[in-house]
Amino acid sequence: MGACLGVMAVAVFVNVVLRYGFGSGIVASEELSRLLFVWMVFIGATAAYPAGEHMAFTSLVGLLQNRRGAMAAMTVLIRLCVLLACVLLGWGAWLQVLAGMSTYSVVLGYPASLLPLPALLCAIAIGVMAIIELIKREPLDLGHAAEVE
């Protein structure tokens, strides 16, 4: 993620300086920045899942903490919803990867399938982590109380 952000920042900064200072720019800067941004977002989403750093609405589920059976059922339901979202994201990304294999970017010439590929990899990785959590019966992390006002 750091490498993506660093290359993006340098590419955009150099392009801005060249455009405003010298009246020309690097044409590939925009395409490169877009590609790196997409990869950075999905790498970050994948890294945030096991740490429990995705946005969560825990107030309703938190009411079930004292009811053990209800909390276990809600945990399974939430993980199944995560799996469903991963399947939908993965399927859509896979179709886009297939569609992009014969298409190339205009300036840099990379296969267009490189744009949806991180979404596919993210869906697979988060799906596998959710399955492992289901198998291990890990409880939901409701430790967001410090962040709630």
N, C-alpha and C positions, 0 to 999 in steps of 0.2 A: 504494500500500500504506500509505503514511504517513497519507494522508487517511482511509482506511478505519479504520485503527487509532485515529487521533485522535478521529474521530466516535464510534466504538464506546466508547472510554474515557470520553468526556464523557457519552454517553447512559447508560451503566451506572452511572457515579459519581453522576450527578444522580438517577437512579432509586433507587439505594441510599439516598442521603441523604433523599429524599422519603419512602421507605417506612419507614425506621427513625426518622426525625426527625419526620415529620408524619403518618404513618399512611396516606399515599396515594402513588401512583406514576404514572409515565407508562406507559400500556399499550403504546404503540408501541415502547418502548425495546427490548423483547426481540426483536420481529420485525426491527427495524432492525439490531440487533446481529448477529442470525443471518445476515441477508442480506449485510451488510458482511463478516462473517467468511468466508463462503463465497467471496466475490469476492476477498478478500485472500489466501486460501490458494491459489487457482488463479492469481492474478497472480504470486504468489511462486514457484509451481512453474514457471510459464512463464519467469520471469526467471532461475531457478536452472539451467535446462537448459543454455543456451549457456555458462554459467560453469563447468559440470562440478561443481556443488555438490549434486547429488542423491546419495543414499546409494549407494555402490558397493561391490561385493565384488570387489576386484581381486587378491586373493592367487593364485587359480588362473590368471587371465589373465596375471598378472605372471610366472608360470613360463614362459610362451610368448614372452617378450620376445626371447630369443636366436634363436628360430625364426621367421624372417620370414614364411614362407607360412602357418604355423599362426596367427600373430598377425593377419595380414590376414583370414584366414577367420573367426576369432573376432570381429574387429571388425565384419565384415559381418553375422554371425549376431546379435550384440548389437544392432546398429542395426535389423535386421529385427524383432527382438523388441520393440524400442521402437515401431516402426511398428505392429506387431500390437496392442500395448497401446493405442496412440493410436486405432486403428480401433475397438477394442472400447469404449473410453471414449467416443469421439465418437459412436458409434452409440447407445449407451445414453443419453448425454446428449441426443442429438437426439430420441429417443423421449420423453424426459421433457419436453423443451421443447415438443414438439407436444402432449403430454397437459396441460401446464400453461397452454396458451394460453387455454383457456376457464375456468380456475379463478383465483380471486383470493385474496390473503391476507386473513385475517379482519379485522385491525385497520387496516393501512395501505392495503389495497385494490390493491396492485401485482399484476401478473400473476404467477402462480406459475411461469411459464416463466423468470423472472429468476433463480431459484435454480440450475437446472442449466445455464443459458447459459454461465457462466464455465468449466465443465468442457468444454463443446463447443469454446469458443474456445481453451482450453488445449490440448486434443487436436489441434486443427488447427495451432496454432502450433508445438508440439513435433514433430508429424509432418512439417511442412514443414522444420523445422531438421534433423531426422534424414535426410530425403531429400537435402537439400543436403550434409550430411556424407557420405552414401553416394556421391553424385555426385563430390564433391571428393576422396573417398578419404582423409578426414582420419583420422589414427591416434587410437586411444583415449588419453585423458589418464589416465595412471596415477600422477599426481603426488600421491597421497595418502600417501606414505611418511612425511611429517612428522607426520601425524595418528595413525599406528599406533604402538602401544606394544609 
